[in-house]
Amino acid sequence: MHPESLERYDRQARAPGWDQALIQGGSVAIVGVGALGCEVAKNLALMGVGKLVLIDNDVVELSNLSRQMLFTEEDIGRYKSEVAARKVKNMNKFVEVVHYNSDVRMLPEEVFEEVDVICSCLDSWGVRRWLNSLTVSLGKPMVDGSIEGFYGNVQVVIPGKTACLECHGENLISREERLAECTLRRRKPEELVKDLAEQGVNISQEVAEELFKLNIKTVYDLKYSKLENIADELPPHLKDLILEVRERLKPKSPAIQSVSATIAGLMTTQIVKLLHRGKLGEPDTGLFVYDALNSRLTRVKLVRMKNCIVCGDLEEQIQIIDIQREWTVQTLKELIALRYSFPDPEILYGTKRLNDDQLIIDTGIKNEDVIYISTSRRHMPLPLKIKMVDETLV
């Protein structure tokens, strides 16, 4: 260790079981550099974690400044990951900092293969699902955190040992947000016009048709889709409309700096335990739920599901789906979307991607065959075993 490092880390190195060499030799990817990500990055940098990888494709806004302490007014309009990397490096010159101004799903696997721990500070359930499946696929531990108002959650995912985010997602994620993940059925623009009118929002048929071209077909799509993913395709009038509608349908979640700092502190401690490889005890499992107003921290036991479609045992992971030969591929997609909350399933059979209008009977799929489902909610395609059901028995 550098002589200056010995003095810099002297006080934390006095803690029983602390191993600064493990901390300095460790690397952590922080996905999402918002309220939680800023705090976690700051904590780990001050502690001297050897390498931090900061990932975010958003830019700094004025409304971020009340709770994202790495940013100031001069940073408004700049990429969060780039600004955060510079600020963190200024805090500790001994820490290597890499940043990516990108959607995490667009990065190569190598970025994550080279780190010891992945830290999820995302505000999108869909992207969190994707990241969860990536960490399980790579066998990397992940510390996931989320906040809303005076409440926050922390969960540690250790592939093959603990529950992953998908194991209990059906119970832990709001019903409305889960519904937003499975609104695949074929719709018409006039249906969107009618649905929005019932919410007190009036749009024209022409605008609805423009939204359909962007795959925005339901109220849920407007409320929960990541706008930055389609921002480049939006004409100004449509972008303004979507922002206005979203604000009315789904006002931004409340966020409190003190809660962000508390949850980030809990997450940081779990990361430090993981980097110590048992020297500070095993990381805590289950789900931590923090209630700031009542000063209560509750630990909920989560059991790993052996049939989980992400982390389940291999022999139980390939699930069976009943279908009929006379169905179209679109009908099968709708069933998959409803069962697994995939908003955008694509069906792969052999080397082919099946077309929506094809009949199952014409695709060549046979009983006991395995198809693969590609979706933005999973890093790897989901295998499903086909069971043909005679139409007369349904």
C-alpha positions in Angstrom: 0.0 0.0 0.0 1.1 3.6 -0.7 2.3 5.3 2.5 -0.3 8.0 2.1 -3.0 5.3 1.9 -2.0 3.9 5.3 -2.8 7.2 6.9 -5.9 7.9 4.7 -7.5 4.6 5.7 -6.1 4.4 9.3 -9.4 4.8 11.1 -11.4 2.3 9.2 -8.5 -0.2 9.2 -8.8 -0.2 13.0 -12.2 -1.9 12.8 -12.0 -5.6 13.9 -11.7 -7.8 10.8 -11.2 -5.0 8.4 -8.8 -5.8 5.5 -7.9 -2.7 3.5 -6.0 -4.8 0.9 -9.3 -6.6 0.0 -11.1 -3.3 -0.3 -8.4 -1.7 -2.5 -8.2 -4.9 -4.6 -12.0 -4.9 -5.1 -14.1 -3.6 -7.9 -17.8 -2.6 -8.0 -20.2 -1.6 -10.8 -22.8 0.9 -9.8 -25.7 0.9 -12.2 -27.8 4.1 -11.9 -26.1 7.2 -10.7 -29.1 8.9 -9.1 -29.9 9.4 -5.4 -28.7 6.0 -4.3 -25.9 5.7 -6.8 -24.3 9.0 -5.9 -24.3 8.1 -2.2 -22.9 4.6 -2.8 -20.2 5.8 -5.2 -19.2 8.4 -2.7 -19.1 5.9 0.2 -17.0 3.4 -1.7 -14.6 6.0 -3.1 -13.9 7.3 0.4 -13.4 3.8 1.7 -10.8 3.2 -1.1 -12.5 0.5 -3.2 -9.9 -0.1 -6.0 -12.2 0.3 -9.0 -15.6 1.8 -9.6 -17.6 1.4 -12.8 -20.4 4.0 -13.0 -23.2 3.4 -15.5 -26.1 5.8 -16.4 -27.5 7.2 -19.6 -29.3 10.1 -18.0 -28.3 13.8 -17.6 -28.3 16.0 -14.6 -31.5 18.0 -14.0 -32.3 20.8 -11.5 -34.7 18.5 -9.6 -31.8 16.1 -8.9 -29.9 18.6 -6.8 -31.9 18.1 -3.6 -30.7 14.5 -3.2 -27.9 13.7 -5.6 -24.9 15.1 -3.8 -22.3 14.6 -6.6 -24.1 17.2 -8.8 -24.3 21.0 -8.7 -26.0 23.6 -10.9 -23.0 23.8 -13.2 -23.6 20.1 -14.1 -27.1 20.5 -15.4 -27.5 19.0 -18.8 -24.3 16.9 -18.5 -24.2 13.1 -18.3 -24.5 11.9 -14.7 -22.0 9.1 -15.0 -19.3 11.4 -16.5 -19.8 14.1 -13.8 -20.0 11.6 -11.0 -16.8 9.9 -12.2 -14.9 13.2 -12.1 -16.2 14.1 -8.7 -15.5 10.7 -7.2 -11.9 10.8 -8.6 -11.4 14.1 -6.9 -12.4 12.6 -3.6 -9.8 9.9 -3.8 -7.0 9.8 -6.3 -6.2 6.2 -5.5 -9.5 4.9 -6.9 -9.8 4.0 -10.5 -13.1 5.2 -12.0 -14.6 4.2 -15.3 -17.9 5.5 -16.6 -20.4 4.6 -19.3 -23.0 7.0 -20.6 -25.2 4.2 -21.8 -28.2 2.0 -21.2 -26.8 -0.8 -19.1 -28.4 -3.3 -21.5 -26.2 -2.1 -24.3 -22.9 -2.8 -22.6 -20.8 -5.9 -23.3 -20.7 -8.7 -20.7 -17.0 -8.0 -20.2 -17.8 -4.8 -18.3 -19.5 -6.9 -15.6 -17.3 -10.0 -15.7 -14.3 -7.9 -14.5 -16.0 -6.6 -11.3 -16.5 -8.3 -7.9 -19.9 -6.9 -7.0 -22.8 -5.3 -9.0 -24.8 -2.6 -7.3 -28.3 -1.9 -8.6 -29.5 1.6 -8.0 -32.1 1.7 -10.7 -35.6 3.2 -10.7 -37.0 1.0 -13.4 -38.3 -2.5 -12.5 -37.9 -3.7 -16.1 -34.2 -2.8 -16.2 -33.7 -4.2 -12.7 -35.1 -7.5 -13.9 -32.6 -7.5 -16.8 -29.7 -6.7 -14.5 -30.8 -9.4 -12.0 -30.8 -12.0 -14.8 -27.3 -10.9 -15.9 -25.9 -11.2 -12.4 -27.3 -14.7 -12.0 -26.0 -15.7 -15.5 -22.5 -14.4 -14.5 -22.6 -15.8 -11.0 -21.9 -12.3 -9.6 -23.4 -11.0 -6.3 -25.6 -8.0 -6.5 -26.8 -5.5 -4.0 -30.1 -4.0 -5.0 -31.7 -0.9 -3.5 -34.8 1.3 -4.0 -36.4 4.2 -2.4 -39.8 6.0 -2.4 -40.5 8.8 -0.1 -39.9 7.8 3.5 -39.4 4.1 2.6 -36.6 2.1 1.1 -35.6 -1.5 0.4 -32.3 -3.4 0.2 -31.8 -7.0 -1.1 -28.6 -8.9 -1.6 -28.6 -11.5 -4.4 -26.0 -14.3 -4.3 -26.7 -16.5 -7.3 -27.5 -20.1 -6.4 -27.7 -19.3 -2.7 -30.3 -16.5 -2.1 -33.5 -15.5 -3.6 -33.1 -13.3 -6.7 -35.3 -10.3 -7.6 -37.5 -12.5 -9.8 -38.2 -15.1 -7.1 -40.7 -13.0 -5.3 -41.3 -10.2 -7.8 -45.0 -11.1 -8.1 -45.5 -10.2 -4.5 -43.0 -7.4 -4.1 -43.8 -5.4 -7.2 -47.1 -3.4 -7.4 -49.9 -5.1 -9.4 -50.2 -2.1 -11.7 -46.5 -2.0 -12.6 -46.6 -5.8 -13.3 -49.6 -5.2 -15.5 -47.5 -2.6 -17.4 -45.1 -5.4 -18.2 -47.6 -7.6 -19.9 -49.9 -5.4 -22.0 -49.0 -7.1 -25.3 -52.4 -7.9 -26.8 -53.2 -6.4 -30.2 -54.8 -3.0 -29.8 -56.1 -0.2 -32.0 -55.2 3.5 -31.6 -58.8 4.3 -30.8 -58.6 2.1 -27.8 -55.8 4.2 -26.4 -57.8 7.4 -27.2 -60.7 5.9 -25.2 -58.5 4.7 -22.2 -56.9 8.1 -21.9 -60.2 9.9 -22.1 -61.4 7.8 -19.1 -58.3 9.2 -17.3 -59.3 12.8 -18.2 -56.7 13.0 -21.0 -57.8 13.8 -24.5 -55.7 13.1 -27.5 -56.6 12.8 -31.2 -56.6 9.7 -33.3 -53.6 11.0 -35.3 -51.6 11.4 -32.1 -52.6 7.9 -30.9 -51.4 6.5 -34.2 -48.0 8.2 -33.8 -47.7 6.7 -30.3 -48.5 3.3 -31.7 -45.6 3.6 -34.1 -43.3 4.0 -31.0 -44.9 0.9 -29.4 -46.8 3.0 -26.9 -50.2 1.4 -27.0 -51.6 1.5 -23.4 -51.9 3.8 -20.4 -49.3 1.6 -18.7 -46.9 2.1 -21.6 -47.2 5.9 -21.1 -46.7 5.6 -17.3 -43.8 3.2 -17.1 -41.9 3.0 -20.4 -38.4 4.6 -20.2 -38.8 7.8 -22.3 -35.0 8.1 -22.9 -35.0 4.9 -24.9 -37.2 6.6 -27.6 -36.4 10.3 -27.0 -34.4 10.5 -30.3 -37.4 9.3 -32.3 -39.8 11.8 -30.8 -40.8 15.1 -32.5 -41.0 17.9 -30.0 -44.8 18.1 -29.9 -45.1 14.4 -29.1 -42.4 14.5 -26.4 -44.1 17.4 -24.7 -47.4 15.6 -24.8 -46.0 12.4 -23.3 -44.3 14.3 -20.5 -47.5 16.2 -19.8 -49.6 13.0 -19.8 -47.1 11.1 -17.7 -47.0 13.8 -15.1 -50.8 13.7 -14.8 -51.0 9.9 -14.8 -48.0 9.1 -12.8 -46.4 12.0 -10.9 -42.7 11.5 -10.1 -42.2 9.4 -6.9 -41.2 11.4 -3.8 -37.6 11.2 -2.8 -36.0 12.3 0.4 -32.2 12.8 0.8 -32.0 11.4 4.3 -33.7 8.2 3.2 -31.4 7.9 0.2 -28.3 8.3 2.5 -29.7 5.7 4.9 -30.4 3.1 2.2 -27.1 3.8 0.5 -25.4 3.2 3.8 -27.0 -0.2 4.2 -26.1 -1.1 0.6 -22.5 0.0 1.1 -22.1 -2.1 4.2 -23.3 -5.2 2.3 -20.9 -4.5 -0.5 -18.0 -4.1 1.9 -19.0 -7.5 3.5 -19.0 -9.1 0.1 -15.6 -7.7 -0.7 -14.2 -9.0 2.6 -15.2 -12.6 1.5 -16.4 -13.6 4.9 -13.9 -11.8 7.1 -16.6 -9.5 8.3 -19.3 -12.2 8.3 -21.6 -13.2 5.6 -23.8 -10.6 3.8 -27.3 -10.4 5.1 -30.0 -12.2 3.1 -33.7 -11.5 2.7 -35.2 -8.1 2.1 -34.6 -5.1 4.4 -37.5 -2.6 4.5 -36.8 0.8 6.0 -39.6 3.0 7.4 -38.1 6.3 8.2 -41.1 7.9 9.8 -41.4 5.1 12.4 -37.6 4.6 12.7 -38.2 0.9 11.8 -35.9 -1.5 9.9 -37.7 -4.8 9.1 -36.0 -7.9 7.7 -38.2 -10.1 5.6 -37.1 -13.7 4.9 -37.0 -14.5 1.3 -36.7 -18.2 0.2 -35.0 -18.9 -3.1 -37.5 -20.5 -5.5 -36.2 -23.6 -7.1 -38.5 -23.2 -10.1 -37.6 -19.5 -10.6 -37.2 -18.7 -14.3 -34.0 -16.8 -13.5 -32.1 -18.5 -10.7 -34.0 -21.8 -10.3 -32.3 -25.2 -10.5 -31.6 -26.1 -14.1 -33.7 -29.3 -14.1 -36.8 -27.3 -12.9 -36.0 -24.1 -14.8 -37.3 -25.2 -18.2 -41.1 -24.6 -17.7 -43.8 -26.2 -19.7 -46.3 -24.1 -21.7 -49.6 -25.5 -23.1 -50.5 -24.4 -26.6 -52.8 -25.3 -29.5 -51.7 -25.9 -33.1 -54.3 -23.5 -34.4 -53.0 -20.6 -32.5 -51.1 -17.8 -34.1 -47.6 -16.9 -32.8 -49.2 -13.6 -31.6 -51.6 -15.5 -29.4 -48.7 -17.5 -27.9 -46.8 -14.2 -27.3 -49.8 -12.8 -25.4 -49.9 -15.9 -23.2 -46.2 -15.5 -22.5 -46.5 -11.8 -21.8 -49.3 -12.5 -19.3 -47.6 -15.4 -17.5 -44.1 -13.9 -17.2 -44.8 -10.2 -17.4 -42.7 -9.7 -20.6 -43.8 -6.6 -22.5 -41.9 -7.5 -25.7 -41.4 -11.3 -26.1 -39.9 -12.6 -29.3 -40.1 -16.3 -30.0 -37.0 -18.1 -31.3 -37.4 -21.7 -32.7 -34.2 -23.2 -33.9 -32.5 -20.5 -35.9 -35.7 -18.7 -36.7 -37.5 -15.7 -35.1 -41.2 -16.5 -35.6 -43.6 -14.0 -37.2 -46.7 -12.9 -35.4 -49.2 -14.0 -38.1 -47.8 -17.5 -38.5 -50.0 -20.4 -37.3 -48.2 -22.6 -34.8 -49.0 -25.6 -37.0 -47.0 -23.9 -39.8 -43.9 -23.1 -37.7 -42.8 -26.8 -37.4 -43.0 -26.7 -33.6 -43.8 -30.2 -32.2 -44.8 -31.6 -28.9 -41.9 -31.6 -26.4 -39.9 -29.1 -28.5 -38.1 -26.2 -26.7 -38.6 -22.6 -27.8 -36.7 -19.6 -26.5 -38.1 -16.3 -25.5 -36.1 -13.2 -26.1 -37.1 -10.1 -24.1 -35.6 -6.8 -22.8 -36.4 -8.1 -19.3 -33.8 -11.0 -19.5 -30.1 -11.1 -20.3 -30.4 -14.6 -21.7 -33.4 -16.1 -23.6 -35.9 -18.1 -21.5 -36.4 -21.7 -22.6 -39.9 -23.1 -22.6 -40.9 -26.7 -23.4 -44.0 -27.0 -25.6 -46.9 -29.2 -24.7 -49.5 -29.5 -27.5 -53.0 -29.5 -26.3 -55.7 -31.0 -28.5 -58.2 -28.2 -29.3 -61.2 -30.5 -28.5 -59.9 -31.0 -24.9 -59.8 -27.3 -24.1 
